[in-house]
Amino acid sequence: MKYFLLIVISLAFLSGCGGDGREAAAVQNIPTLPVDTLSMMNEIGVEIGDSTNTFGSIVSALVYQKDKILVLDQVSTCVKVFDSDGNYIQQVSRQGNGPGELVMPWDMFLTTDGRLLILDMGKRGFVVFDDSLQFVEEYGLWTQNPPMLGTAVSDSQFVAYKVDTDMADNEVVIKRTIALYTCGEKEWDQIFWQDSIEASMNEIMENPSIFLINLLDPLSIGGNGSDRIYFSLKDGEEYRVTGLDSAGEEVLSIAMDMTPVEKTTEEIAAESTYVNNYFNSMGGGGGFGMVFEPDPFKDMVIGVDIGPDGNLWVRRGTVDSPFFDVFDTEGNLLHHTVFPVEGWSWKTSVSPDGILAWEEDPEEGYQKLYILE
């Protein structure tokens, strides 16, 4: 759900106003490889009960210091902290405009020294907590369009995806950028990847769904917290993962030949209903005068990150269950891993410290967080 809030922001704004050239090593006719199964260790979340164990809208979750779970809840406007057995420990932050408070939490990640950075779209910057989860400072840097997702490369630097828009003579130019930032600095230090999309306002208003898909949820980005960054554009026709070093040089390129997979009629209807209902709730029941039309094809890759085994976990979007191709850091496919559940809205968090999963739009009507191994 987290990118739907920015949809509203972006539409309001618009209405008011890499690599070194090496060939990728294609993986074709992949032989049958072992498939490992993730199992559920614990689950957190109930439909009705103490507010500490209910979720309004999980937008990010991660394993913290190996024995804690951090859950960023956009509706409750806070981070809920649990132990590895699922027991509630504490709440970090609350709704408000004051120092350390949150307005529109969007995403979170850790620096290499254990600080927690929460991206707050309402504050157009980051709210920062130390390794004891005590408030430290805020970086309120951008007048509009702060970075949307990121991953740390050191104690003081991170790589993030950012969108910038310009408008002239009814033409909109959208720049999509992956760049290296220093914490507390507005301008990027170095661009790692960039492209642009041009469209007229008439084209955008006639078919806002395509514009929003390409702008707000176009790629996955992850890293190992130090010397490597991985990213993949979400594409229904191409499976490709690019690895960069901390200087932005390409060090890995993985391609896999796969047949495009169409979403089922039921999946398209469920996704469309979910987004449209969200628009209606944001508009006080009146809606925003548009019907969201999902991309008819499933994205080949919807997640890239380093897993608990130190290998690169690439999540396929073409499989109904959370399914990962596991590569070593040289790009060799080792095996696959699956969490055997079905549903179009499963989200996962993979890191060296652990694996988490939750449904964005659960059939039972309330969210649970699953701790996997």
C-alpha positions in Angstrom: 0.0 0.0 0.0 2.9 2.4 0.7 3.2 3.8 -2.8 -0.5 4.6 -3.2 -0.2 7.6 -0.9 2.4 9.0 -3.2 0.1 8.5 -6.2 -2.3 11.0 -4.7 0.6 13.4 -3.9 2.0 13.1 -7.5 -1.3 13.6 -9.2 -1.9 16.7 -7.1 1.5 18.1 -8.0 1.1 17.5 -11.7 -2.3 19.0 -11.9 -0.9 22.1 -10.1 1.8 22.8 -12.0 24.4 3.0 -16.5 26.7 0.2 -16.8 30.0 -0.3 -18.6 28.6 -1.8 -21.7 29.5 -5.4 -20.9 27.2 -8.1 -22.2 25.0 -9.8 -19.6 25.6 -13.5 -19.0 22.3 -15.0 -20.0 21.0 -18.0 -18.2 19.1 -20.2 -20.6 17.4 -23.5 -20.4 18.0 -23.7 -16.6 18.3 -27.2 -15.3 16.3 -28.5 -12.5 17.8 -27.2 -9.2 16.9 -28.0 -5.6 14.1 -26.0 -4.1 14.3 -25.2 -0.4 11.2 -24.4 1.5 10.8 -21.6 4.0 8.8 -22.4 7.1 7.0 -20.2 9.5 8.6 -19.8 12.9 6.2 -17.3 14.4 3.4 -15.0 13.4 2.4 -11.6 14.7 -1.0 -9.9 14.3 -4.6 -10.4 15.3 -7.9 -9.1 13.9 -9.2 -7.6 17.1 -7.3 -7.0 20.3 -4.6 -5.0 21.9 -3.4 -2.3 19.6 0.2 -3.5 20.1 -0.7 -6.7 18.1 -2.9 -5.2 15.4 -1.7 -3.6 12.2 -3.3 -0.9 10.2 -1.0 -1.0 7.2 2.4 -2.6 7.2 4.6 -0.7 4.7 8.0 -2.1 5.8 9.5 -4.6 8.2 12.9 -5.9 9.0 14.9 -8.0 11.4 16.9 -5.8 13.8 20.0 -6.8 15.7 19.1 -10.5 14.9 16.6 -10.9 17.8 14.1 -8.0 17.2 11.5 -7.3 14.6 10.7 -3.8 13.5 7.3 -3.2 11.8 6.6 0.2 10.2 2.8 0.8 10.3 1.6 3.6 8.1 -1.9 3.8 9.7 -0.7 3.7 13.3 2.2 6.0 12.2 4.8 4.3 14.3 7.3 1.5 14.4 6.3 -1.5 16.5 9.1 -3.6 18.0 8.8 -7.3 18.8 11.2 -10.0 19.9 11.8 -13.0 17.7 9.1 -15.0 19.5 6.5 -12.3 18.4 6.2 -10.7 21.8 5.6 -6.9 21.8 8.5 -4.8 23.3 7.9 -1.2 22.5 6.6 1.5 20.2 9.0 3.9 18.4 7.6 7.3 17.5 4.0 8.4 17.0 1.9 10.6 14.8 2.7 14.3 14.8 4.8 17.1 13.4 7.2 17.4 16.3 10.8 16.2 16.5 11.0 12.4 16.1 7.3 12.1 15.2 5.9 10.8 11.9 3.5 12.3 9.5 3.5 9.8 6.5 6.0 7.0 7.1 6.9 5.4 3.8 10.0 3.1 4.2 12.9 2.4 6.5 16.4 1.0 6.4 19.4 0.6 8.7 22.8 2.2 8.3 25.8 0.0 8.9 26.3 1.3 12.5 22.8 0.3 13.4 20.9 3.6 13.1 17.3 3.4 11.8 16.3 5.9 9.0 12.6 6.2 8.5 11.6 8.0 5.2 8.7 10.3 6.0 6.9 11.7 2.9 5.0 14.2 5.1 8.3 15.6 6.4 10.0 15.2 3.0 13.0 13.6 4.6 14.3 11.1 7.2 13.6 10.7 10.9 16.7 9.1 12.5 17.0 6.9 15.5 20.2 5.5 17.1 21.0 1.8 17.7 18.9 1.9 20.9 15.9 3.3 18.9 16.2 6.7 20.5 15.4 9.7 18.4 18.6 11.5 17.2 17.8 14.0 14.4 15.8 14.7 11.3 16.8 15.4 7.7 14.0 17.5 6.3 15.7 18.2 3.0 13.4 18.1 -0.1 10.7 20.6 -0.9 9.0 17.8 -2.9 9.6 14.3 -4.1 12.1 12.9 -1.5 13.8 9.5 -2.3 11.3 6.7 -2.2 13.4 3.7 -1.2 17.0 3.1 -0.4 19.7 0.9 1.1 22.7 1.9 3.2 26.3 1.5 1.9 28.1 2.9 5.1 27.5 4.7 8.3 26.9 8.0 6.5 25.9 7.1 2.9 23.0 5.4 1.2 21.8 4.6 -2.3 18.2 5.6 -3.1 15.6 5.8 -5.9 14.2 9.3 -6.5 11.7 10.8 -8.9 11.9 14.4 -10.3 9.3 16.0 -12.5 9.4 19.0 -14.8 6.5 20.4 -16.7 6.5 22.8 -19.7 3.9 23.4 -22.5 1.6 20.6 -21.2 4.5 18.1 -21.4 5.7 16.2 -18.4 9.2 14.9 -18.1 9.8 12.4 -15.3 13.4 11.6 -14.4 14.0 8.3 -12.5 17.3 8.2 -10.7 19.3 5.8 -8.5 22.0 7.8 -6.8 24.4 7.8 -3.9 23.5 10.2 -1.0 25.3 11.4 2.1 23.0 11.5 5.1 21.8 15.0 5.8 22.7 16.3 2.3 20.0 17.2 -0.2 22.0 16.7 -3.5 23.3 13.4 -4.5 27.0 12.6 -4.6 26.8 10.4 -7.7 24.3 9.1 -10.1 24.3 5.3 -10.5 21.5 5.0 -13.0 19.0 7.4 -14.6 16.4 7.5 -17.3 13.4 9.7 -18.2 9.8 9.4 -19.4 8.0 12.0 -21.4 4.2 12.3 -21.7 1.6 15.0 -22.2 -0.9 15.8 -19.5 -3.6 14.6 -21.8 -1.9 11.2 -22.1 -1.4 11.0 -18.3 -5.0 11.9 -17.5 -6.3 9.5 -20.2 -4.3 6.6 -18.8 -2.9 7.5 -15.4 -2.4 3.8 -14.4 0.6 3.3 -16.8 2.2 6.6 -15.7 1.8 5.6 -12.0 3.2 2.1 -12.4 6.3 3.4 -14.3 6.8 6.2 -11.8 6.1 5.0 -8.4 6.9 1.3 -8.3 9.3 0.7 -11.1 12.2 -1.1 -9.6 13.7 -3.1 -6.7 16.9 -2.1 -4.9 18.9 -3.8 -2.2 22.5 -4.3 -1.0 24.9 -6.0 1.4 25.4 -2.9 3.5 28.8 -2.1 2.2 30.5 -2.7 -1.1 27.6 -3.7 -3.4 24.2 -2.5 -4.6 21.8 -4.5 -6.6 18.8 -3.3 -8.6 16.3 -4.6 -11.1 13.7 -2.8 -13.1 10.2 -4.3 -12.8 9.4 -5.5 -16.2 7.0 -8.1 -17.6 9.3 -9.1 -20.4 12.9 -9.0 -19.1 14.6 -10.7 -16.1 17.7 -8.7 -15.3 19.6 -7.9 -12.2 22.5 -5.4 -12.1 25.2 -5.3 -9.4 27.2 -2.1 -8.7 30.1 -1.4 -6.4 30.2 1.6 -4.1 31.7 3.7 -6.9 28.8 2.9 -9.2 30.8 0.6 -11.5 28.9 -2.5 -12.8 30.3 -5.7 -11.3 27.5 -8.1 -12.0 24.8 -8.6 -14.6 22.3 -11.5 -14.5 19.8 -12.2 -17.2 17.4 -15.1 -17.5 15.3 -16.1 -20.4 11.7 -16.5 -19.2 8.3 -16.5 -20.8 6.1 -13.5 -19.9 3.2 -14.5 -17.5 -0.2 -12.8 -17.7 -2.1 -12.0 -14.5 -5.3 -13.9 -14.2 -8.6 -12.1 -14.5 -9.1 -12.7 -10.7 -5.7 -11.2 -9.9 -6.3 -8.1 -12.0 -9.7 -7.6 -10.5 -8.4 -8.0 -6.9 -5.5 -5.5 -7.5 -7.8 -3.0 -9.2 -10.4 -3.2 -6.4 -7.7 -2.8 -3.8 -6.2 0.3 -5.3 -9.6 1.9 -6.2 -10.8 1.3 -2.6 -7.7 3.0 -1.3 -8.4 6.0 -3.6 -11.9 6.1 -2.3 -10.8 6.0 1.3 -8.3 8.9 0.7 -11.1 10.9 -1.0 -13.5 10.5 1.9 -15.6 8.1 -0.2 -15.8 10.3 -3.2 -12.9 8.8 -5.1 -10.5 10.6 -7.4 -12.3 10.1 -10.7 -10.1 7.3 -12.1 -10.1 3.6 -12.3 -6.8 1.9 -11.7 -5.9 -0.6 -14.4 -3.0 -3.0 -13.4 -0.3 -4.0 -15.8 -1.7 -7.2 -17.4 1.7 -9.0 -17.1 3.5 -10.0 -13.9 6.9 -8.4 -13.3 9.8 -10.8 -13.8 11.7 -9.6 -10.7 10.1 -7.9 -7.7 12.9 -8.1 -5.1 16.7 -8.2 -4.8 18.7 -8.5 -1.6 21.3 -10.4 0.3 19.9 -13.3 2.3 20.9 -14.9 5.6 23.3 -17.2 3.7 25.2 -14.3 2.2 23.9 -15.0 -1.3 21.8 -12.9 -3.6 18.1 -13.6 -3.3 16.1 -12.5 -6.4 12.4 -12.8 -6.0 10.3 -13.7 -9.0 7.1 -11.9 -9.6 5.8 -14.5 -12.0 5.1 -17.2 -9.3 2.0 -17.1 -7.2 4.0 -17.9 -4.0 7.0 -15.9 -2.8 9.7 -17.6 -4.8 13.4 -16.8 -4.9 16.3 -17.6 -7.3 19.4 -17.8 -5.1 22.7 -16.7 -6.8 26.2 -16.5 -5.4 27.8 -13.1 -5.7 29.5 -14.1 -8.9 26.0 -14.6 -10.5 25.9 -18.4 -10.5 22.4 -19.8 -9.9 22.6 -22.1 -6.9 19.1 -23.2 -6.0 15.6 -21.8 -5.4 13.7 -21.1 -2.3 9.9 -20.8 -1.8 7.4 -19.8 0.9 4.5 -22.1 -0.1 1.6 -19.8 0.2 -0.5 -18.2 -2.5 -1.7 -14.6 -3.1 -1.0 -11.7 -5.4 -0.1 -9.2 -2.6 2.6 -11.0 -0.7 5.5 -8.7 0.4 8.8 -10.0 1.7 11.8 -8.6 3.6 15.1 -10.5 3.1 18.3 -9.5 4.9 21.4 -11.1 6.4 19.6 -11.1 9.7 16.4 -12.9 8.7 13.3 -13.2 6.4 9.8 -11.7 7.0 6.6 -11.9 5.0 3.2 -10.3 5.0 0.2 -9.8 2.7 -0.7 -6.3 1.6 -4.3 -7.3 0.9 -5.0 -10.4 3.0 -8.1 -12.4 2.3 -9.1 -12.5 6.0 -9.1 -8.7 6.1 -6.3 -8.0 8.6 -2.6 -8.3 8.3 -0.2 -10.7 10.0 3.6 -10.6 9.9 5.3 -14.0 9.5 8.8 -14.7 10.7 10.4 -17.3 8.4 13.4 -19.6 8.4 
